[in-house]
């Protein structure tokens, strides 16, 4: 079974391709990559989420890394991906590894790789690990691997609490006093993922749903904080008459939110609100990074305030690379992942959720009021993404039609086109982006316009492109 690396690591179906045998190969390749860096006192941070066998996979990875003489800092229990990134930076480790499949359904697990600067591994780092993996030719090296207890005794593997230092760091960056003083009533949905039992450690009065350890994710199905998966959170917010509902995905690097009416607040508006708060209230400065699929409100805000704006292909790895190279105020993508200059160059759903609460407390405005202000300032911006399973023939036909640079999408005249990642068509007061999955017959349609009616018409018309 081939092992294919994606955005920042490897994911697969447990027992089908995500097996201990394949994990062993990936761990050996990772160890060999770390040694190739030739750093004195090489070390790696390893953590894991709540998925089936995640702890066991994390221990197996740690044992193999330790067999190469690498010092391993293994979290003593469940940890979020941002916590691993934070400790990779704090402990000056060469890389971090998180056993997680993020927002994928329960049958998946994964192997995320984190860079020394506290963000996702750079594309070139993943390429080097893939080279080491290819060199193994499907055969694990014969190397003596000791037990976990033996490595712990020799201090080759060091168990540690990932929460303690991370929470201390949060308390330096988030105005918890303002949040407590405001009396904001919060419902938090960790979606049975790595964020379980976390928010109540920093906000004891918060209400938590889906906080039980459940590797199958229960009614959640797949732990992704999108509108379709957050109806239980909406109901809990309305039932408890809360001010806001926050949700994080399986490894807690993405944020989702609903306002006090239970209405979903999409990630585009969360990005805009936090960007405005950082720039206007906290007086932070720096460039902004957005992926090609993120709202055009970002462009308008940056142009108005003369802020340098970078646009990248879809994928936080591109955002993180820029965050590691220059001063970036905020950077993110449409899927709910964003990083700010206040924190590490990493998506962190918990940190961003707390920053959202701080913003509400400091401005003394509800999330709905803040969103309504965006409509007033920039005009209505409504968004939808639709992933459509199609035949390979339909997928090729639609992409071929896009490549011909159509002058109209349905009844809407195409004013300009962007091919940075997929095909992005700009129409009057809106846009449509079409991207294809590289691994399955799937087309992704992203659209933003002044109304959901226009958004849906654009996506429907795009499906008929031939």
DRENDO-1510 file (C-alpha; in Angstrom, 1 decimal, always signed):
<recs>
REC; n; res; u; v; w
REC; 1; UNK; +0.0; +0.0; +0.0 .
REC; 2; UNK; +1.5; +3.3; -1.0 .
REC; 3; UNK; +1.9; +6.1; +1.6 .
REC; 4; UNK; +0.9; +9.5; +0.2 .
REC; 5; UNK; +1.8; +12.7; +2.0 .
REC; 6; UNK; -0.5; +15.6; +1.7 .
REC; 7; UNK; -0.6; +19.2; +3.0 .
REC; 8; UNK; +1.5; +18.7; +6.2 .
REC; 9; UNK; +1.7; +15.0; +6.6 .
REC; 10; UNK; +0.1; +11.6; +5.9 .
REC; 11; UNK; -3.5; +10.5; +6.5 .
REC; 12; UNK; -5.1; +7.2; +5.8 .
REC; 13; UNK; -7.9; +4.8; +6.8 .
REC; 14; UNK; -7.1; +2.9; +10.0 .
REC; 15; UNK; -6.3; -0.8; +9.4 .
REC; 16; UNK; -6.5; -0.4; +5.6 .
REC; 17; UNK; -3.5; +1.9; +4.9 .
REC; 18; UNK; -2.9; +3.6; +8.3 .
REC; 19; UNK; -1.4; +0.5; +9.9 .
REC; 20; UNK; +1.4; +0.0; +12.4 .
REC; 21; UNK; +3.5; -1.4; +9.6 .
REC; 22; UNK; +3.1; +1.8; +7.5 .
REC; 23; UNK; +3.4; +4.0; +10.5 .
REC; 24; UNK; +6.7; +2.3; +11.3 .
REC; 25; UNK; +8.0; +3.2; +7.8 .
REC; 26; UNK; +7.0; +6.8; +8.2 .
REC; 27; UNK; +8.6; +7.0; +11.7 .
REC; 28; UNK; +11.9; +5.6; +10.4 .
REC; 29; UNK; +11.8; +8.1; +7.5 .
REC; 30; UNK; +11.1; +11.0; +9.9 .
REC; 31; UNK; +14.0; +9.9; +12.2 .
REC; 32; UNK; +16.4; +9.7; +9.3 .
REC; 33; UNK; +15.3; +13.2; +8.1 .
REC; 34; UNK; +15.9; +14.6; +11.6 .
REC; 35; UNK; +19.4; +13.1; +11.7 .
REC; 36; UNK; +20.1; +14.5; +8.3 .
REC; 37; UNK; +19.8; +18.0; +9.7 .
REC; 38; UNK; +23.0; +17.2; +11.8 .
REC; 39; UNK; +21.9; +19.2; +14.8 .
REC; 40; UNK; +23.6; +18.5; +18.1 .
REC; 41; UNK; +21.1; +17.1; +20.7 .
REC; 42; UNK; +18.4; +16.4; +18.1 .
REC; 43; UNK; +14.9; +16.3; +19.6 .
REC; 44; UNK; +11.3; +15.9; +18.5 .
REC; 45; UNK; +8.0; +16.7; +20.2 .
REC; 46; UNK; +5.2; +14.1; +19.8 .
REC; 47; UNK; +1.5; +14.4; +20.6 .
REC; 48; UNK; -1.8; +12.9; +19.7 .
REC; 49; UNK; -5.5; +13.5; +19.5 .
REC; 50; UNK; -8.6; +11.4; +20.7 .
REC; 51; UNK; -8.8; +9.0; +17.7 .
REC; 52; UNK; -8.8; +5.2; +17.9 .
REC; 53; UNK; -5.2; +4.0; +18.7 .
REC; 54; UNK; -3.8; +7.5; +18.6 .
REC; 55; UNK; -1.9; +7.1; +21.9 .
REC; 56; UNK; -0.5; +3.7; +20.8 .
REC; 57; UNK; +0.6; +5.2; +17.4 .
REC; 58; UNK; +2.3; +8.1; +19.2 .
REC; 59; UNK; +4.2; +5.7; +21.5 .
REC; 60; UNK; +5.3; +3.6; +18.6 .
REC; 61; UNK; +6.5; +6.7; +16.7 .
REC; 62; UNK; +8.4; +7.9; +19.9 .
REC; 63; UNK; +10.1; +4.5; +20.4 .
REC; 64; UNK; +11.4; +4.5; +16.8 .
REC; 65; UNK; +12.6; +8.1; +17.0 .
REC; 66; UNK; +14.4; +7.2; +20.3 .
REC; 67; UNK; +16.0; +4.2; +18.7 .
REC; 68; UNK; +18.0; +6.6; +16.6 .
REC; 69; UNK; +19.3; +8.5; +19.6 .
REC; 70; UNK; +16.8; +11.4; +19.2 .
REC; 71; UNK; +15.4; +12.9; +22.4 .
REC; 72; UNK; +11.6; +12.6; +22.3 .
REC; 73; UNK; +9.2; +14.9; +24.3 .
REC; 74; UNK; +6.0; +12.8; +24.4 .
REC; 75; UNK; +2.8; +14.4; +25.7 .
REC; 76; UNK; +1.5; +12.5; +28.7 .
REC; 77; UNK; -2.1; +12.6; +27.4 .
REC; 78; UNK; -4.2; +14.0; +24.6 .
REC; 79; UNK; -2.9; +17.3; +23.1 .
REC; 80; UNK; -4.0; +19.7; +20.5 .
REC; 81; UNK; -1.9; +20.3; +17.4 .
REC; 82; UNK; -1.2; +23.9; +18.4 .
REC; 83; UNK; +0.1; +22.7; +21.7 .
REC; 84; UNK; +2.6; +20.5; +19.9 .
REC; 85; UNK; +3.6; +23.4; +17.6 .
REC; 86; UNK; +4.0; +25.6; +20.7 .
REC; 87; UNK; +6.2; +23.1; +22.5 .
REC; 88; UNK; +8.2; +22.4; +19.3 .
REC; 89; UNK; +9.2; +26.1; +19.3 .
REC; 90; UNK; +9.6; +26.3; +23.1 .
REC; 91; UNK; +11.8; +23.2; +23.4 .
REC; 92; UNK; +13.8; +24.1; +20.3 .
REC; 93; UNK; +13.0; +20.8; +18.8 .
REC; 94; UNK; +13.9; +20.0; +15.1 .
REC; 95; UNK; +10.3; +19.0; +14.4 .
REC; 96; UNK; +7.0; +18.1; +16.0 .
REC; 97; UNK; +4.8; +15.1; +15.2 .
REC; 98; UNK; +1.0; +14.9; +15.9 .
REC; 99; UNK; -0.9; +11.7; +15.5 .
REC; 100; UNK; -4.2; +13.1; +14.1 .
REC; 101; UNK; -6.4; +13.2; +11.1 .
REC; 102; UNK; -7.7; +16.7; +12.0 .
REC; 103; UNK; -11.3; +17.0; +10.8 .
REC; 104; UNK; -11.5; +13.7; +8.9 .
REC; 105; UNK; -14.2; +11.1; +9.8 .
REC; 106; UNK; -13.4; +8.6; +12.6 .
REC; 107; UNK; -12.0; +5.8; +10.4 .
REC; 108; UNK; -9.0; +8.0; +9.5 .
REC; 109; UNK; -5.8; +8.8; +11.4 .
REC; 110; UNK; -2.8; +10.8; +10.4 .
REC; 111; UNK; +0.8; +11.9; +11.0 .
REC; 112; UNK; +1.2; +15.7; +10.9 .
REC; 113; UNK; +4.7; +17.2; +10.9 .
REC; 114; UNK; +5.5; +20.6; +12.5 .
REC; 115; UNK; +8.4; +22.9; +11.9 .
REC; 116; UNK; +10.9; +24.2; +14.4 .
REC; 117; UNK; +9.4; +27.7; +14.3 .
REC; 118; UNK; +6.1; +26.5; +15.7 .
REC; 119; UNK; +4.0; +26.1; +12.6 .
REC; 120; UNK; +3.3; +23.5; +9.8 .
REC; 121; UNK; +6.2; +21.8; +8.2 .
REC; 122; UNK; +7.3; +23.6; +5.0 .
REC; 123; UNK; +6.7; +21.9; +1.7 .
REC; 124; UNK; +10.5; +21.3; +1.3 .
REC; 125; UNK; +10.6; +19.6; +4.7 .
REC; 126; UNK; +7.8; +17.2; +3.7 .
REC; 127; UNK; +9.6; +16.5; +0.4 .
REC; 128; UNK; +12.8; +15.5; +2.3 .
REC; 129; UNK; +10.8; +13.1; +4.5 .
REC; 130; UNK; +9.2; +11.6; +1.4 .
REC; 131; UNK; +12.7; +11.1; -0.1 .
REC; 132; UNK; +13.7; +9.2; +3.0 .
REC; 133; UNK; +10.5; +7.2; +2.9 .
REC; 134; UNK; +11.2; +6.3; -0.8 .
REC; 135; UNK; +14.7; +5.2; +0.1 .
REC; 136; UNK; +13.4; +2.6; +2.5 .
REC; 137; UNK; +11.6; +0.8; -0.4 .
REC; 138; UNK; +8.9; -0.5; +1.8 .
REC; 139; UNK; +11.3; -2.2; +4.3 .
REC; 140; UNK; +11.8; -1.0; +7.8 .
REC; 141; UNK; +15.5; -0.9; +8.9 .
REC; 142; UNK; +16.5; -3.6; +11.3 .
REC; 143; UNK; +17.1; -1.5; +14.4 .
REC; 144; UNK; +16.7; -2.5; +18.0 .
REC; 145; UNK; +13.7; -0.7; +19.5 .
REC; 146; UNK; +13.3; -0.8; +23.3 .
REC; 147; UNK; +10.1; -0.5; +25.3 .
REC; 148; UNK; +8.5; +2.8; +26.3 .
REC; 149; UNK; +9.4; +2.2; +30.0 .
REC; 150; UNK; +13.1; +1.6; +29.1 .
REC; 151; UNK; +13.3; +4.8; +27.1 .
REC; 152; UNK; +11.5; +6.8; +29.8 .
REC; 153; UNK; +14.0; +5.4; +32.4 .
REC; 154; UNK; +16.9; +6.4; +30.3 .
REC; 155; UNK; +15.3; +9.8; +29.6 .
REC; 156; UNK; +15.5; +9.2; +25.9 .
REC; 157; UNK; +11.7; +9.7; +25.9 .
REC; 158; UNK; +10.5; +12.4; +28.3 .
REC; 159; UNK; +6.8; +12.5; +29.2 .
REC; 160; UNK; +5.5; +16.1; +29.7 .
REC; 161; UNK; +2.3; +18.0; +30.3 .
REC; 162; UNK; +1.5; +19.9; +27.1 .
REC; 163; UNK; -1.2; +22.1; +28.8 .
REC; 164; UNK; +0.6; +23.8; +31.7 .
REC; 165; UNK; +3.1; +26.0; +29.8 .
REC; 166; UNK; +0.6; +26.5; +27.0 .
REC; 167; UNK; -2.0; +27.9; +29.4 .
REC; 168; UNK; +0.6; +30.1; +31.1 .
REC; 169; UNK; +1.4; +31.5; +27.6 .
REC; 170; UNK; -2.3; +32.1; +26.8 .
REC; 171; UNK; -2.7; +34.1; +30.0 .
REC; 172; UNK; +0.0; +36.5; +28.8 .
REC; 173; UNK; -1.7; +37.0; +25.5 .
REC; 174; UNK; -5.5; +37.0; +26.2 .
REC; 175; UNK; -7.3; +39.5; +28.4 .
REC; 176; UNK; -9.0; +36.9; +30.6 .
REC; 177; UNK; -9.9; +39.7; +33.2 .
REC; 178; UNK; -12.0; +41.5; +30.5 .
REC; 179; UNK; -13.7; +38.2; +29.5 .
REC; 180; UNK; -14.6; +37.4; +33.1 .
REC; 181; UNK; -15.7; +40.9; +33.9 .
REC; 182; UNK; -18.0; +40.9; +30.8 .
REC; 183; UNK; -19.9; +37.8; +32.1 .
REC; 184; UNK; -20.1; +36.4; +28.5 .
REC; 185; UNK; -21.9; +33.1; +28.6 .
REC; 186; UNK; -20.0; +30.6; +26.4 .
REC; 187; UNK; -20.9; +27.2; +25.0 .
REC; 188; UNK; -17.9; +25.3; +23.7 .
REC; 189; UNK; -18.0; +22.2; +21.4 .
REC; 190; UNK; -14.7; +20.4; +21.1 .
REC; 191; UNK; -16.5; +17.9; +18.8 .
REC; 192; UNK; -15.1; +15.0; +20.9 .
REC; 193; UNK; -11.6; +16.1; +19.7 .
REC; 194; UNK; -8.4; +17.2; +21.3 .
REC; 195; UNK; -9.9; +20.3; +22.8 .
REC; 196; UNK; -12.1; +18.3; +25.3 .
REC; 197; UNK; -12.1; +19.7; +28.9 .
REC; 198; UNK; -9.8; +22.5; +27.8 .
REC; 199; UNK; -12.0; +25.7; +27.8 .
REC; 200; UNK; -13.3; +25.0; +31.3 .
REC; 201; UNK; -9.7; +25.0; +32.6 .
REC; 202; UNK; -9.4; +28.7; +31.6 .
REC; 203; UNK; -13.1; +29.7; +31.8 .
REC; 204; UNK; -14.6; +27.5; +34.5 .
REC; 205; UNK; -18.2; +28.8; +33.8 .
REC; 206; UNK; -18.2; +27.7; +30.2 .
REC; 207; UNK; -20.7; +25.1; +29.1 .
REC; 208; UNK; -19.2; +22.2; +27.2 .
REC; 209; UNK; -21.0; +19.8; +24.8 .
REC; 210; UNK; -19.4; +16.7; +23.1 .
REC; 211; UNK; -16.7; +16.8; +25.8 .
REC; 212; UNK; -16.6; +13.0; +26.4 .
REC; 213; UNK; -13.8; +10.8; +25.1 .
REC; 214; UNK; -15.4; +9.2; +22.0 .
REC; 215; UNK; -13.1; +8.0; +19.2 .
REC; 216; UNK; -16.2; +7.5; +16.9 .
REC; 217; UNK; -17.2; +11.2; +17.4 .
REC; 218; UNK; -20.8; +10.2; +18.2 .
REC; 219; UNK; -23.4; +12.4; +16.6 .
REC; 220; UNK; -20.7; +14.7; +15.2 .
REC; 221; UNK; -19.8; +12.2; +12.4 .
REC; 222; UNK; -16.7; +14.1; +11.4 .
REC; 223; UNK; -15.2; +16.8; +13.7 .
REC; 224; UNK; -15.3; +19.8; +11.4 .
REC; 225; UNK; -16.6; +23.1; +12.7 .
REC; 226; UNK; -18.7; +24.0; +9.6 .
REC; 227; UNK; -22.4; +24.9; +9.5 .
REC; 228; UNK; -23.6; +21.4; +8.6 .
REC; 229; UNK; -21.9; +20.0; +11.7 .
REC; 230; UNK; -22.8; +22.6; +14.3 .
REC; 231; UNK; -26.5; +22.3; +14.7 .
REC; 232; UNK; -26.1; +20.7; +18.2 .
REC; 233; UNK; -24.0; +23.8; +19.2 .
REC; 234; UNK; -26.6; +26.1; +17.8 .
REC; 235; UNK; -29.3; +24.4; +19.8 .
REC; 236; UNK; -27.2; +24.4; +23.0 .
REC; 237; UNK; -26.5; +28.2; +22.6 .
REC; 238; UNK; -30.3; +28.9; +22.3 .
REC; 239; UNK; -31.2; +26.5; +25.1 .
REC; 240; UNK; -28.7; +28.0; +27.5 .
REC; 241; UNK; -29.3; +31.6; +26.3 .
REC; 242; UNK; -25.6; +31.9; +25.8 .
REC; 243; UNK; -23.9; +34.9; +24.1 .
REC; 244; UNK; -21.8; +32.8; +21.8 .
REC; 245; UNK; -20.9; +29.2; +20.8 .
REC; 246; UNK; -17.4; +28.2; +19.9 .
REC; 247; UNK; -16.2; +24.9; +18.2 .
REC; 248; UNK; -12.9; +23.4; +17.3 .
REC; 249; UNK; -12.1; +20.5; +15.0 .
REC; 250; UNK; -10.5; +17.1; +15.8 .
REC; 251; UNK; -7.1; +18.5; +16.6 .
REC; 252; UNK; -8.3; +22.0; +17.7 .
REC; 253; UNK; -6.5; +24.1; +15.1 .
REC; 254; UNK; -9.6; +25.3; +13.4 .
REC; 255; UNK; -12.3; +27.6; +14.8 .
REC; 256; UNK; -16.1; +27.7; +14.2 .
REC; 257; UNK; -18.6; +30.0; +15.8 .
REC; 258; UNK; -22.3; +30.7; +16.2 .
REC; 259; UNK; -23.9; +33.9; +17.5 .
REC; 260; UNK; -26.4; +34.2; +20.3 .
REC; 261; UNK; -29.3; +33.4; +17.9 .
REC; 262; UNK; -27.6; +30.1; +17.0 .
REC; 263; UNK; -26.6; +31.5; +13.5 .
REC; 264; UNK; -23.4; +30.2; +12.1 .
REC; 265; UNK; -20.7; +32.8; +11.6 .
REC; 266; UNK; -18.5; +31.7; +8.7 .
REC; 267; UNK; -14.6; +31.8; +8.9 .
REC; 268; UNK; -14.4; +34.7; +6.5 .
REC; 269; UNK; -16.2; +37.0; +9.0 .
REC; 270; UNK; -14.1; +35.6; +11.9 .
REC; 271; UNK; -11.0; +36.5; +10.0 .
REC; 272; UNK; -12.2; +40.0; +9.2 .
REC; 273; UNK; -13.3; +40.6; +12.8 .
REC; 274; UNK; -10.0; +39.5; +14.3 .
REC; 275; UNK; -8.0; +41.4; +11.7 .
REC; 276; UNK; -10.0; +44.6; +12.5 .
REC; 277; UNK; -9.6; +44.0; +16.2 .
REC; 278; UNK; -5.8; +43.5; +16.0 .
REC; 279; UNK; -5.4; +46.6; +13.8 .
REC; 280; UNK; -7.9; +49.0; +15.3 .
REC; 281; UNK; -8.1; +48.1; +19.0 .
REC; 282; UNK; -4.7; +46.5; +19.7 .
REC; 283; UNK; -2.8; +48.7; +17.3 .
REC; 284; UNK; -0.8; +45.8; +15.9 .
REC; 285; UNK; +0.9; +46.2; +12.5 .
REC; 286; UNK; +2.2; +43.9; +9.8 .
REC; 287; UNK; +1.4; +42.5; +6.4 .
REC; 288; UNK; -1.7; +40.2; +5.9 .
REC; 289; UNK; -1.8; +36.8; +4.2 .
REC; 290; UNK; -4.9; +35.3; +2.7 .
REC; 291; UNK; -5.4; +32.2; +0.5 .
REC; 292; UNK; -7.1; +32.7; -2.8 .
REC; 293; UNK; -10.4; +31.3; -1.4 .
REC; 294; UNK; -10.7; +33.9; +1.4 .
REC; 295; UNK; -13.2; +36.8; +1.4 .
REC; 296; UNK; -12.6; +39.9; -0.8 .
REC; 297; UNK; -13.3; +42.0; +2.3 .
REC; 298; UNK; -9.7; +41.4; +3.3 .
REC; 299; UNK; -8.6; +43.1; +0.1 .
REC; 300; UNK; -10.8; +46.1; +0.7 .
REC; 301; UNK; -9.6; +46.5; +4.3 .
REC; 302; UNK; -6.0; +46.2; +3.4 .
REC; 303; UNK; -6.3; +48.7; +0.5 .
REC; 304; UNK; -8.2; +51.2; +2.7 .
REC; 305; UNK; -5.5; +51.0; +5.4 .
REC; 306; UNK; -2.5; +50.7; +3.0 .
REC; 307; UNK; -1.6; +47.2; +4.4 .
REC; 308; UNK; +0.6; +45.0; +2.4 .
REC; 309; UNK; -1.4; +41.9; +1.3 .
REC; 310; UNK; -0.1; +38.5; +0.2 .
REC; 311; UNK; -2.3; +36.1; -1.6 .
REC; 312; UNK; -1.3; +32.4; -1.7 .
REC; 313; UNK; -2.7; +29.1; -3.0 .
REC; 314; UNK; -5.1; +27.2; -0.7 .
REC; 315; UNK; -3.3; +25.6; +2.3 .
REC; 316; UNK; -2.0; +27.0; +5.6 .
REC; 317; UNK; +1.5; +25.8; +4.8 .
REC; 318; UNK; +1.9; +28.7; +2.4 .
REC; 319; UNK; +0.6; +31.2; +5.0 .
REC; 320; UNK; +2.9; +29.8; +7.7 .
REC; 321; UNK; +5.9; +30.0; +5.4 .
REC; 322; UNK; +5.4; +33.8; +5.0 .
REC; 323; UNK; +4.7; +34.1; +8.8 .
REC; 324; UNK; +8.1; +32.5; +9.5 .
REC; 325; UNK; +9.8; +34.9; +7.1 .
REC; 326; UNK; +8.4; +38.4; +7.7 .
REC; 327; UNK; +6.2; +40.4; +10.1 .
REC; 328; UNK; +2.6; +39.2; +9.5 .
REC; 329; UNK; -0.4; +40.7; +11.4 .
REC; 330; UNK; -2.7; +37.9; +10.5 .
REC; 331; UNK; -2.8; +35.1; +8.0 .
REC; 332; UNK; -5.4; +32.4; +7.2 .
REC; 333; UNK; -7.7; +30.4; +4.9 .
REC; 334; UNK; -11.4; +29.9; +4.4 .
REC; 335; UNK; -11.6; +26.7; +6.4 .
REC; 336; UNK; -11.4; +28.3; +9.8 .
REC; 337; UNK; -7.6; +28.2; +10.2 .
REC; 338; UNK; -5.8; +31.4; +11.0 .
REC; 339; UNK; -2.7; +32.6; +12.8 .
REC; 340; UNK; -1.9; +36.0; +14.3 .
REC; 341; UNK; +1.2; +38.1; +15.3 .
REC; 342; UNK; +0.1; +37.6; +19.0 .
REC; 343; UNK; +0.8; +33.9; +18.9 .
REC; 344; UNK; +2.7; +31.2; +17.1 .
REC; 345; UNK; +2.7; +31.0; +13.3 .
REC; 346; UNK; +0.1; +28.3; +13.4 .
REC; 347; UNK; -3.7; +27.8; +13.2 .
REC; 348; UNK; -5.0; +27.6; +16.8 .
REC; 349; UNK; -8.8; +27.2; +17.2 .
REC; 350; UNK; -8.7; +27.6; +21.0 .
REC; 351; UNK; -6.5; +30.7; +21.0 .
REC; 352; UNK; -8.6; +32.3; +18.2 .
REC; 353; UNK; -11.8; +31.5; +20.0 .
REC; 354; UNK; -10.5; +33.2; +23.2 .
REC; 355; UNK; -9.4; +36.2; +21.1 .
REC; 356; UNK; -13.0; +36.4; +19.7 .
REC; 357; UNK; -14.3; +36.4; +23.3 .
REC; 358; UNK; -11.8; +39.1; +24.3 .
REC; 359; UNK; -13.0; +41.2; +21.3 .
REC; 360; UNK; -16.6; +40.9; +22.3 .
REC; 361; UNK; -15.7; +41.9; +25.9 .
REC; 362; UNK; -13.5; +44.8; +25.0 .
REC; 363; UNK; -15.9; +46.3; +22.4 .
REC; 364; UNK; -19.0; +45.4; +24.5 .
REC; 365; UNK; -20.7; +44.2; +21.4 .
REC; 366; UNK; -22.4; +40.8; +20.5 .
REC; 367; UNK; -21.0; +38.7; +17.8 .
REC; 368; UNK; -24.1; +39.4; +15.7 .
REC; 369; UNK; -23.6; +43.2; +16.1 .
REC; 370; UNK; -19.9; +42.9; +15.1 .
REC; 371; UNK; -20.9; +40.9; +12.0 .
REC; 372; UNK; -23.7; +43.4; +11.1 .
REC; 373; UNK; -21.0; +46.1; +11.2 .
REC; 374; UNK; -19.1; +44.2; +8.5 .
REC; 375; UNK; -22.2; +44.4; +6.3 .
REC; 376; UNK; -22.5; +48.1; +6.9 .
REC; 377; UNK; -18.8; +48.8; +6.3 .
REC; 378; UNK; -18.2; +46.5; +3.3 .
REC; 379; UNK; -21.6; +45.7; +2.0 .
REC; 380; UNK; -23.2; +42.2; +2.3 .
REC; 381; UNK; -20.8; +39.4; +1.6 .
REC; 382; UNK; -22.3; +35.9; +1.6 .
REC; 383; UNK; -20.3; +32.7; +1.1 .
REC; 384; UNK; -20.7; +29.1; +0.4 .
REC; 385; UNK; -18.4; +26.2; -0.4 .
REC; 386; UNK; -19.8; +23.0; -2.0 .
REC; 387; UNK; -17.8; +19.8; -2.6 .
REC; 388; UNK; -19.3; +17.7; -5.3 .
REC; 389; UNK; -18.4; +14.1; -6.2 .
REC; 390; UNK; -18.4; +13.8; -10.0 .
REC; 391; UNK; -17.2; +11.3; -12.5 .
REC; 392; UNK; -13.7; +11.7; -13.8 .
REC; 393; UNK; -15.1; +12.6; -17.2 .
REC; 394; UNK; -17.2; +15.4; -15.7 .
REC; 395; UNK; -14.3; +16.7; -13.6 .
REC; 396; UNK; -12.1; +16.9; -16.8 .
REC; 397; UNK; -14.9; +18.5; -18.8 .
REC; 398; UNK; -15.5; +21.3; -16.2 .
REC; 399; UNK; -11.8; +22.0; -15.8 .
REC; 400; UNK; -11.3; +22.0; -19.6 .
REC; 401; UNK; -14.2; +24.5; -19.9 .
REC; 402; UNK; -12.6; +26.7; -17.2 .
REC; 403; UNK; -9.3; +26.7; -19.1 .
REC; 404; UNK; -11.0; +28.1; -22.1 .
REC; 405; UNK; -11.7; +31.3; -20.1 .
REC; 406; UNK; -15.4; +31.6; -20.4 .
REC; 407; UNK; -16.8; +35.1; -20.7 .
REC; 408; UNK; -20.0; +34.2; -18.7 .
REC; 409; UNK; -20.8; +31.9; -15.8 .
REC; 410; UNK; -24.6; +31.3; -16.1 .
REC; 411; UNK; -26.0; +34.8; -16.6 .
REC; 412; UNK; -23.1; +36.5; -14.9 .
REC; 413; UNK; -20.4; +38.3; -17.0 .
REC; 414; UNK; -16.8; +37.3; -16.1 .
REC; 415; UNK; -14.9; +40.5; -15.5 .
REC; 416; UNK; -11.5; +38.9; -14.7 .
REC; 417; UNK; -9.9; +35.6; -13.9 .
REC; 418; UNK; -7.2; +34.3; -11.4 .
REC; 419; UNK; -5.4; +31.0; -11.9 .
REC; 420; UNK; -3.2; +31.0; -8.8 .
REC; 421; UNK; -4.8; +27.9; -7.5 .
REC; 422; UNK; -7.6; +26.5; -9.7 .
REC; 423; UNK; -9.8; +28.9; -11.6 .
REC; 424; UNK; -11.2; +32.0; -9.9 .
REC; 425; UNK; -13.8; +34.0; -11.9 .
REC; 426; UNK; -14.7; +37.5; -10.8 .
REC; 427; UNK; -18.2; +38.8; -11.5 .
REC; 428; UNK; -20.0; +42.0; -10.5 .
REC; 429; UNK; -19.9; +42.0; -6.7 .
REC; 430; UNK; -18.8; +38.4; -6.4 .
REC; 431; UNK; -16.5; +35.6; -7.4 .
REC; 432; UNK; -16.4; +31.9; -8.0 .
REC; 433; UNK; -13.4; +29.5; -7.4 .
REC; 434; UNK; -13.3; +26.0; -8.9 .
REC; 435; UNK; -10.6; +23.6; -7.7 .
REC; 436; UNK; -10.2; +19.9; -8.2 .
REC; 437; UNK; -9.1; +17.3; -5.8 .
REC; 438; UNK; -5.9; +15.6; -6.9 .
REC; 439; UNK; -6.7; +12.3; -5.3 .
REC; 440; UNK; -10.4; +11.6; -6.1 .
REC; 441; UNK; -13.1; +12.6; -8.5 .
REC; 442; UNK; -14.1; +15.7; -6.5 .
REC; 443; UNK; -14.7; +19.3; -7.5 .
REC; 444; UNK; -14.6; +22.1; -4.9 .
REC; 445; UNK; -16.7; +25.2; -5.6 .
REC; 446; UNK; -16.2; +28.3; -3.5 .
REC; 447; UNK; -18.3; +31.4; -4.1 .
REC; 448; UNK; -18.8; +34.8; -2.5 .
REC; 449; UNK; -21.4; +37.4; -3.5 .
REC; 450; UNK; -23.8; +40.0; -2.2 .
REC; 451; UNK; -26.5; +37.4; -1.6 .
REC; 452; UNK; -26.7; +33.6; -1.2 .
REC; 453; UNK; -29.0; +33.6; -4.2 .
REC; 454; UNK; -26.2; +34.8; -6.4 .
REC; 455; UNK; -23.7; +32.4; -4.7 .
REC; 456; UNK; -25.9; +29.4; -5.4 .
REC; 457; UNK; -26.6; +30.5; -9.0 .
REC; 458; UNK; -22.9; +30.7; -9.7 .
REC; 459; UNK; -22.1; +27.3; -8.2 .
REC; 460; UNK; -25.1; +25.7; -10.1 .
REC; 461; UNK; -24.0; +27.3; -13.4 .
REC; 462; UNK; -20.4; +26.2; -12.8 .
REC; 463; UNK; -21.5; +22.6; -12.6 .
REC; 464; UNK; -22.9; +22.9; -16.1 .
REC; 465; UNK; -19.7; +24.3; -17.7 .
REC; 466; UNK; -18.7; +22.1; -20.7 .
</recs>
